[in-house]
Amino acid sequence: MKTSSTDPCAPQPPAWAQEQISLRHALEQWINTEIDRYDAEGFDRLFGNKGGHALDEAGGYTRSFVSAYCLNGDERIVLFLKRFRDDWLAAVNRAGHFYHGYDANENADYVTHTAEAFTQFLLNVMYLDISDATSVAIIEDAAEHLGNWNPDVPDWYDWDRHVFLSYFPGTRTPSRYFEPPFDFQSSSHYRLLAIATAAYDATGKARYLDLCCDYWTTWDRKYRETPPDQPAPLAFKRIDAEAIRRYAAQPEIMNDWRFHRYYAAELAALGLGEGPQPKPWRLPAAYHQPHDLMMTLLDVLRFAPDTPGLREGLRRLMGDWIAVYTDRRRMIGVESVGSLTKPGDLWCGLHLPKYRDITGDTGFDETYLSHWPIGPCSYLLDGDARRLTGVAAAAEAALRQTLARNRGEFGPAFINTHSCDRLSNAFASTAVMPALFSVAMGGLGVHFGRAPWMNVLYDHDGRPGLPPHVAARYVPATAGRTAGAELVNLGDTETVIGLRRIVPAKTTALALNGVTPENRSVITVPAYSIRSVNGIG
């Protein structure tokens, strides 16, 4: 494909555009390879020997597929994901340990894994086509237990105390994991509430949103009780030293790995077990744990903007999160590839633009940019294209290194969707998503099963997305400038592009396919040219 005109006076395409087209091609090539293999071999042959988490989370490797569809309009992605959804659901039901969407209790799985089948896969498929009755039914089947609305499932929530009854929810029978000391509250419970917000978005039933707001009252109280000079808690326990001793005297609890894992500090302090020195209770890996809390609460704010204390709580959480990275400089993403140590983004950076779009709070921009001036999320704070230097190229290197390391078997043969370091198989998607979707669409699209966060959608020739020879970057609104976009046509034919401005703070039940936007701008981009659009839609 040509990348420039033979006319010496024609503008040369910017580096970010050439890199973006190359990254898109690499990602789409991999997605097509995965779909081709699935068509040839089928679910049972590819996943038939999987069990436990590997089967539950099998769809997680597709988490970039829906956003890719928004960018390229490839209907094969829609057909594949719905077929995969149906085949997967049949398989987990046959396996028996899945019951109404969750672990059936024999393993007492903790919430981070329990919800990943949804946050990594099923919710994304629902948002691909929110009118699809099958997807909505699957999501509501899982959401209705959260507030004790299914008589076939043990109660999970205490509406009087505004807490969940377990960190290890199961759906078939009650168990001791629904009793202390296994009833502590964690930011990971907000993974479950991501299912509730999606159910509300799809059905409009207020009870799902009411649950999210009710649970927030407990966290709001904890935040208000925590002095301003201390980080807001990411988890809290409701038992004291005397209770720890009492539970430790019970062999079935003392011998449970879960008790030792989650109460190691307390056991060590009381001389009842090995563990770290006593310290204030915080979840391990505090670098990324606010993710579930932040993402879900931003959607709650989107749907219920007047929720008491929510804006203040989100601001405190965002500030604490940035402070952790400012102090420790722990980063993930494309910065881990070779010597490319600067273009990467932090977990907090992945969420800061969304936080700013929905709340309107720009108070953290200067701090973030002073520490991390390069990267797609830094770019979304001020629209300076120089912040994109090398970002897409580094993400492509990450994708290709992962595929080469795994000999092309990035999907079914490597089920590891929740770890995002350089050696994991989720790493390539983690690197690609912000480098591509944040830049082109102004957000991460459908990401980790939360409501779509995008600032612009494109269409051409009656279908969603951009043609393969057109690169795009969303240009965020700044002081004195409305939001816009820049389109770069690297092909030899004139192209007409439609653009629709999305307002993240107001968007609910966003249809990603099957609808041609009405309130949109239309721009003609001649061959080998660059066109800018201000005031989209």
N, C-alpha and C positions, 0 to 999 in steps of 0.2 A: 504493500500500500504506500502510495506517495505520502509524504509528510509536508511537502512544501511545493509551491508553484515554481514553474520555470521562469516566471517573471521576477527579475531581480528587485523590482520595486514592491513586490508583495510582502506583507508583514511576515516575519518569521514566527512560527508558533512558539509560545512560551514553554519553558522546560517542563513546568508542572503539567501542561496539557499532553505533551508527548509521553511523559511518565504515566499519566492517568490512563491513556489509551492502552499502553503496554500492560499495565496492571489489570485493567478490565479484561483484556484478551486472555491473560494468564488465568485469571479467576474463572472466566466463562469456559475456557477450555477444560479446566478441572471439573467444573460442574457438569458439563456435557459428558465428560468421561464417566463420572459417577452415574449419571442417568442412563447412559448406554449400558453400563455394566449391570445396573439394576434391571433394565429391560431384558437383558440376555440371561441373567441368572436368577432373579427373583429374590424375595425377602428370605424365604426359608433356607435357600442355599447359602446366602451371604451371612445370615444371622442365626441360623438354626441351632448352632452350637453355643449360643450366648445364653447366659443366665444372670440372675441378680441385677446388679447395677449396669452391667454391660448390655443387658437386654432393655432394662428400663430407660437407659439414656441413649439408646441406639440412634435416635433421630437427632441427637445433639450436633452431629457433624454437619448438619444442613443449616446451621443457624445463620449463615450469611446468604442463604439462597433467596429468601423473600426480598431482602434489600436489593439483591442482584436483579431480581425480577422488576423491581421499581425502576431500576436504571436501564434495563435492556428490553423489558417487555416480552421476554421469551416465554411463550405459553407452555412449553415443555416443562418448565419449572412448576407451574400450577398443577398440571396433570400428575407429575411425579410426586409432589408433596402430598397430594390428597390420596394417591394410591399407597404411598408409604405409610401415611396415617392409618389407613384401613388395615393394611397388612400387619402393621405393628400392633394395633389394638387387638386384633385376633390372636396374635402370638402371645402377648402378655396375659390375655385372658385364659388362654390354654395353659400357660405356665402355672396359674393357680395362686401365686403369691401376690398378685395384683388384684385388688378388690375395690371397686368404685374409685379407681384412679390412684390408689395408694398401697403401700406395703400392708399386707393382710395381718400383720402382727408377729409372725413367727420370728422375724429378725429384729423387730422394734427399730426400724430405720429412723435416723434423725432427720430433721426437717430439711436440711440442705440438700440431701439426696432425694428425699421423698418428693420434693417439688420440681426437681430438675427435668423430669420428663416433660413438664409443662413449660417451665421458663426457658428451656433450651430448644423446645421443639413444638409442642402442641399449641401453645398460645400464639406462636409465630404463624402457624398454619391457619389458625382462626382469623388472625388479622390479615392474612392474605386474601380472605374472602369472608368477611364478617356476616354475610347473608347465608353462608353454607350451614344448613340445619345440622348436619352431622358433627361438624366442628363445635358448634355452639352447644350441642347436647353433651359432648364429651367434657367441655369446660364446665358446664353447669352441674353435671354429675359430680365433678370433683369439688366445686365451690359450695355445694349445698351442705356438706358436712361441717364446714368451717364455723357456722353459727348454730349448729345442732338442728338443722332442718331436715335431716334424713333419719327416720326411725330405725333403719337397719344398721346404723353406725353409732358407736358410743359417742357421748357428748365430748366435744373437743374444747369448748369455750365456756368460760364462766362469765356470764353477762353481769353478774353482781360485782365481781372483783375486777372485771375488765382484763382478764389474763387467759392465756391458753393453758390447758390442763396438762400438757406434756410437751417435751422437746422431741418426743419419739411417737408421733401420732400414728395409729394404725386403724384399720377400718373394720376388721372382722369381729374381734372380741375385745372386751376390756382387758387390761393387763396392768401389772404393777408399774409399768412405765407411765401410767396416767396418775401416779401418786408421787408425793415427795419421796426422794430428793430429785426426781427426774422431771419436775415441773418448772424448771427455771425458764426465764424468758430471754429471748435472744433476738437480735436484729434479723436473724435468719427466718424468724416467723413471718417476716414480711415477704419472703418468697411465696409462702402460702397465700398471703393477702394479694399478691400479684394475680393469682387466679381469681380472687374475688373482684378485683377492679376490672379484670377482663370480662367476667360474667356480667357485671353491671353495665359495662360498655356495650355488650352484645344484646342484653335482654332488657335493660332499663329498670330492672327490679331493684328498688331502693335498699332492700335488706343487705345486699352485698356491700354497698357503699357505707351503710350504717355500721356494719361490723368494722370496717376499716377505721372509721371515725371513732368508734367506741374504743377500740384497742389503742388508738393514738392517745386517748386521755391518760392512760397509764404512763406512757412514755413522756407525755407532756409534763406530768407531775414529777417524774424522775428528773427531767431536765431542769425544772424549776427548783428542785431540791439540791441540785448539784451547783456548788459555787461557780461563779463565772470564770474564775481562774483555773478551773479544772476541766478536763475533757468531758463532754457529755457521755454517759454510759452507752455501751453497745450491747450490754446484757446485764441482767441482775438476777440474784438468787433471793429466795424468800425463806431461808432457814438459817439458824444460828449455830454456834459451836456445840451447844447441847444436843441439838438435833443431829448434827454430824456424828457425834459419839453414839447416839441412839441407832442411827442407821448403820454405822460401822460394826455394831454388835450383832447385826443380822447377816449371817453368812451368805445368803442368796444375794444380798446387796453388796456386801464387802467384796465378794468374789466377782462382781460384774465389772467388766472393763470400762463400762460407761461411767460408773461411779468414780473409778480411779482417774479416768481421763478428765472429767469435768469438775472434780473436787480435789485434784492433786494438791493444790496449795493449802487448802484447808486441812486435808489429811496430814500433810507434812507438818503443819504448824501444831497439830495436836499429837504428833508422834505416832500416828496411826498408819502411816504408809510412806513410801518414797515419793518424792516429788520436788518441785522447785520451792524456793524460799517463799514465804507468804508475801503476797503483793495484792494491790487492789484488783478486784475481779474485772478483767476485760477479756474479751475473746482473743485467742491467738490470731496472728495475721491481721492486726488492726489496720494494716495498710489498705486492704481491700474490703474488709468486712462492712463498712458503711454502704457498700454498693446496694445491697438489697433494701436497706432502709431508705436510702436516698431515692432510688429509682421508683419504688412503690409509692412513697410519700409524695413525690412530685406528681404522680398520676392522681393521687387522692386530692392534692391541691388543684389540679386541673379540673377535676370533676366536682369538687366541693371547696371552692376558693375561700369560703368564710369559716372554715374549720378553726376553732379557737386555738391559738398558740402554734399553729402549724408553720406559718411563715417564719416565726421567730425560731422554732426548733430546727427547721431546715437551714436557716442561716448559721446557727451555731454549729450544726453538724458539718456544713461545708467549710466553715472556718477551721474547725478542729482537724478536718481531713487534710486540708492544704497545709496546716501547720506540721502535721506528721511528716509529710513528704519534704517540706522545707527543711526540717531538722535532719531527716535521715537520707534523703535523696534516693529512696528506693523506687525504681521504676520498672515498668513492664512494657512490652510492645516491641516495636521495630528497633528500639535502641539496642537490643540484645544481639543483633546480627553483626558479627565481625567487629569492625571498628566504628560502626555507625552508632555512636553513643548519644547523639544529640536530638535526632529527629523524633524520638519516641515520646509517648504521652503517658501520664500517670493515670492510675485509676481515678483519682480526684479530677484530673484534667478531662477525662472522658465524660464526666458528668457536669463540670462547671458550665459549659455552654448551654446545656439543657436547663440547668438551674437558672441561669441568667435569662434564657428565653421565656421561661414560665413565670419567674418571680419579678423580672425586671431589675434585679439587684446587680449592679456592676461593681460593687465594692471590693471584690476580690481580684478583679482583672489585673491591676497594677502589680500586686504581689505575685500572681501566677506568672505573668509575662517577664517579670524581673528575674525569675529563676529558670523559666523554660520558654525562651523566645522562639523556638522552632517546633513545629508540629501542627497537625490539623486542628487540634483544639485551641492552641494559641492563635491560629489563624482566625478561628471563628469569633474571637474576642474583638478583633479590630479590622479584619479583612485585608491585611497586608500580605499579598501573595508571596513576598520574600520569605515568609515563615513556612512555606511549603517546599523549600529547596531540598531535594533529595528524599522527601517523605515517601512518595509513591514508589520510587525506585527501591528504597529500603524495604518497603512492604512486599514488593515483588520478589526481592531476594529472599525474604523470610518464607514466602509461600513456596518458592522453587526449592529452597534448601529442605523444607519439611517434606515435600513430595519426593525429592531425591532420597532423603534419608529413609523414607518409608516405602521406597520403590513404587511410588504411585498409589499405594494402598492407603491413602489418607482417610478414607471413609470407613467402610465396614470392618476392616482389619485392625483399626486402631480407635478404640472407643475410649477417649479421654477428653471429655468436653469441658471439665471444670477447672483444670489446671492451666495456667497461662504463662508458664516460664518457657525458656527457649527450647527445652527438650520435650515439651509436651506437644501433642498433636492438635491441641486447640490453638497453639501459638500462631499458626499461619492466619487463621480467621481473625484472631485478636489483633494481629498486625494490619490485616487488610481492611477490616471494617472502618476504623477511623480514617485511615489514609485515603480511602475511596469514597465511602458514603458520606462522611462528615463534610468533605470538601464539595462534592457534587450536589448533595441535597441539603446540606446545612445541619445534618444530624446523623444519627446512626440507623435511621430507618427503623425497621422492626428488629429489635435487639434485645436478647434476654427476655423475651416474652412480655415486655411492657407495651403500653399503647404506642403506636408509631410516633416517633419524634423526627419530623422532617420540616424544613422550611420551604421547600419547593418540590413540585412534581413536574415531570416533563412528559410530553407526548409528541408523536410524529406519525404521519400517515395513518391516523386513526387507531394507534396502539400506544400503550404506555412506554415511557423510557426514551432513550436517545439512540440514534443510529450509531453503528460501531465506529464511525469516523469522526464523531463530534464529542469533544470534551467539554465539561461544564464545571464551573465553580460558583457556588452560592456566595454572594457578597453581602455580609451582614450589615444591618443598619448601624450607623454610628452617628455621632453628633453632626447634624446638618446633612445627613445622607440617608435616604430611604433604602430599604433592602432591595437588592437586585441580583443580577447574575451576569456572568461572562461566558459566552459560548465561543468555542474555537473549532472551526470546520477544517479538518486536516484532509478532507477528501476533495475530489475533482468535480463534484456536482453541487449545485445550489441545494440547500436544505431548509425546510420550513419547520420550525420548532414551536410547540406550544408550551407555555410555562404557567403553572398555577401556584400562587403563594399560599402556603399553609401557615396558620398561626398556632404554634404549639400550645399556647396557654388556653386556647378555646376549642381545639379540635377534639372531638369525640366521635366514636363510631366511623372512623375514616375508611372509606372504601378505596382499596388499592387497585382493584381491577374491575373491568366490566363497565366502567363509567368514564365518559369523556368529560373532563371538567368544563363547566360553562364559564365561570369567572376566571378567565385566563388571558394572558398576553400571548401574542403571536409575533414571531420575529423570523425574518428571512436571513439566512446566513450564506452568503456567496461562497463559492469554492475557495479554499485556501485563505480564509479571512477570519477576523475576530469581530464579534459584535457584543456590545454591552446593553443590558436592559436595566432600567431603574424603575422602581415602583411596580413590581410584578403584580399581575392580577388586577 
